[in-house]
Amino acid sequence: MSVEVALRPVQSADIDDEYCSWYLNSDGHLDYFTGSGRSFSRELILKDFNDGIESQRWYYYLITNEDGQKIGNVKIGPFDLRNKTSDLVCLIGNRNYLGKGLACKAISLANQIAFDQHDIRRLHGGMYASNIASIKAYTKAGWVIEATLKGYYWVNNLPQDRVCVACLNPAYFLSTPIPHD
């Protein structure tokens, strides 16, 4: 059975014990989530959420299923307002929904929010080359692989490549490239 997802802005009341539990890494799920290896506390999660709203430079959207159950979140930002670019990060926090293609659906919805509501012309992101599930989710959601940065990450005393991905807002980019002479 296919699960449908929706996105809505995160409210501070959404950042409850369940939401914060998504950022615990006892099962290794977050090994690929942050290149810095930082830990996440409720205070840090709330601070980042509030800083985004106050600065209007990034926003969080809650991923829910058709019953309204929380599945994960998408962060759009920080925005580079001059160049109309932004990062976009997706986390399926509820481990019961991993491997069901929901990240791809959420990323597709978030692409449209970034383009239509925030006037972003170019989304970008990067992930560990070994995070095949993330690479597949983004590319199935209309993103393209732009580059591989050799040895970008240092993991367990070994270099690991970073795969750089991007998604372009069709309102800003011609569908047919202009030939160069």
C-alpha positions as CSV (number, residue, x, y, z in Angstrom):
1,M,0.0,0.0,0.0
2,S,1.3,3.4,-1.0
3,V,1.6,6.1,1.7
4,E,0.8,9.6,0.7
5,V,2.6,12.5,2.4
6,A,1.9,16.2,2.9
7,L,4.1,19.1,4.2
8,R,3.1,21.8,6.5
9,P,5.1,24.4,8.5
10,V,6.5,23.1,11.7
11,Q,5.0,24.8,14.8
12,S,6.9,24.9,18.1
13,A,4.3,22.6,19.6
14,D,5.4,19.9,17.1
15,I,8.8,19.8,18.6
16,D,7.8,17.3,21.2
17,D,9.5,14.1,22.6
18,E,8.7,12.2,19.4
19,Y,10.1,14.9,17.2
20,C,13.3,15.2,19.2
21,S,13.7,11.4,19.3
22,W,14.3,11.5,15.5
23,Y,17.6,13.2,16.3
24,L,18.9,10.4,18.5
25,N,21.4,8.2,16.8
26,S,21.3,5.0,18.9
27,D,20.4,3.1,15.7
28,G,23.0,4.7,13.4
29,H,20.2,6.4,11.3
30,L,21.9,9.8,11.6
31,D,25.4,8.6,10.7
32,Y,24.8,10.2,7.3
33,F,22.7,13.2,8.4
34,T,25.3,15.7,9.4
35,G,28.8,16.0,8.1
36,S,29.9,17.8,11.2
37,G,28.9,14.9,13.5
38,R,27.2,17.2,15.9
39,S,24.6,16.1,18.5
40,F,21.1,17.5,18.6
41,S,19.3,18.4,21.9
42,R,15.8,19.8,22.3
43,E,17.3,23.2,23.1
44,L,19.4,23.2,19.9
45,I,16.5,22.0,17.8
46,L,14.2,24.7,19.2
47,K,16.9,27.4,18.8
48,D,17.5,26.5,15.2
49,F,13.8,26.5,14.5
50,N,13.3,29.9,16.2
51,D,16.4,31.4,14.6
52,G,15.1,30.5,11.2
53,I,11.7,32.1,11.8
54,E,13.2,35.2,13.3
55,S,15.8,35.7,10.5
56,Q,13.4,34.5,7.7
57,R,16.4,32.7,6.3
58,W,15.2,29.0,6.7
59,Y,12.0,27.2,7.5
60,Y,11.1,23.7,8.7
61,Y,8.2,21.7,7.2
62,L,6.7,18.7,8.9
63,I,6.2,15.6,6.8
64,T,2.9,13.9,7.7
65,N,0.9,10.9,6.4
66,E,-2.7,11.0,5.3
67,D,-3.7,10.5,9.0
68,G,-1.6,13.4,10.2
69,Q,1.0,11.2,11.8
70,K,4.4,12.9,11.9
71,I,7.0,11.1,9.7
72,G,9.9,13.6,9.4
73,N,10.8,17.1,8.4
74,V,12.3,19.1,5.6
75,K,14.5,22.2,6.1
76,I,14.5,24.7,3.3
77,G,17.4,27.1,3.8
78,P,19.5,28.9,4.7
79,F,18.5,31.1,1.8
80,D,21.0,33.1,-0.2
81,L,18.6,35.9,-1.0
82,R,20.9,37.7,-3.5
83,N,21.3,34.6,-5.6
84,K,18.0,33.0,-4.8
85,T,19.6,29.7,-3.8
86,S,19.0,27.4,-0.9
87,D,19.9,24.1,0.7
88,L,17.1,21.6,1.2
89,V,17.5,18.8,3.8
90,C,15.0,15.9,4.3
91,L,14.9,13.7,7.4
92,I,12.5,10.7,7.7
93,G,12.6,10.6,11.5
94,N,10.0,8.0,12.2
95,R,12.0,4.8,11.5
96,N,8.8,2.9,10.7
97,Y,8.6,4.8,7.4
98,L,12.1,4.3,6.2
99,G,12.6,2.6,2.8
100,K,9.0,3.4,1.5
101,G,10.0,6.2,-1.0
102,L,8.5,8.9,1.3
103,A,11.7,11.1,1.2
104,C,11.4,11.3,-2.5
105,K,7.7,12.4,-2.2
106,A,8.6,14.9,0.5
107,I,11.5,16.4,-1.4
108,S,9.3,16.8,-4.5
109,L,6.7,18.7,-2.4
110,A,9.5,20.8,-0.8
111,N,10.9,21.7,-4.2
112,Q,7.6,23.3,-5.1
113,I,7.4,25.1,-1.8
114,A,10.9,26.5,-2.3
115,F,10.2,27.6,-5.8
116,D,6.6,28.9,-5.4
117,Q,6.6,30.3,-1.9
118,H,10.2,31.4,-1.4
119,D,11.1,32.3,-5.0
120,I,14.2,30.1,-4.9
121,R,15.7,29.5,-8.4
122,R,18.3,26.9,-7.4
123,L,18.3,24.3,-4.7
124,H,21.5,22.4,-3.7
125,G,22.7,19.9,-1.3
126,G,25.3,17.3,-0.6
127,M,25.6,13.9,1.0
128,Y,28.0,11.1,1.7
129,A,28.6,9.0,-1.5
130,S,27.8,5.9,0.6
131,N,24.4,7.2,1.4
132,I,22.8,5.6,-1.6
133,A,19.2,6.0,-0.3
134,S,19.6,9.7,0.0
135,I,21.1,10.0,-3.5
136,K,18.2,8.0,-5.0
137,A,15.6,10.0,-3.1
138,Y,16.9,13.3,-4.4
139,T,17.5,12.2,-8.0
140,K,14.0,10.6,-8.2
141,A,12.6,13.9,-6.9
142,G,14.1,15.8,-9.9
143,W,17.5,16.6,-8.7
144,V,20.7,16.0,-10.7
145,I,24.2,15.0,-9.5
146,E,26.4,18.0,-10.3
147,A,29.8,16.8,-8.9
148,T,31.6,14.4,-6.6
149,L,34.1,16.0,-4.2
150,K,36.8,13.4,-3.6
151,G,37.6,12.8,0.0
152,Y,35.5,15.7,1.3
153,Y,34.4,14.0,4.5
154,W,36.7,12.4,7.0
155,V,34.9,9.4,8.5
156,N,36.6,6.9,10.9
157,N,40.0,8.0,9.8
158,L,39.2,7.5,6.1
159,P,38.2,9.9,3.3
160,Q,34.7,9.7,1.9
161,D,33.4,11.5,-1.2
162,R,30.6,14.0,-1.1
163,V,28.0,13.9,-3.9
164,C,26.7,17.3,-4.8
165,V,23.1,17.5,-6.1
166,A,20.9,20.4,-7.3
167,C,17.4,21.1,-8.5
168,L,16.6,24.1,-10.8
169,N,13.4,26.1,-10.8
170,P,12.1,25.9,-14.3
171,A,10.7,29.4,-14.1
172,Y,14.3,30.7,-14.1
173,F,15.9,28.3,-16.5
174,L,15.2,27.8,-20.2
175,S,14.1,24.3,-21.1
176,T,16.2,24.4,-24.2
177,P,19.8,25.5,-23.6
178,I,21.1,28.4,-25.6
179,P,24.0,27.2,-27.9
180,H,27.4,28.7,-27.3
181,D,29.5,29.7,-30.3
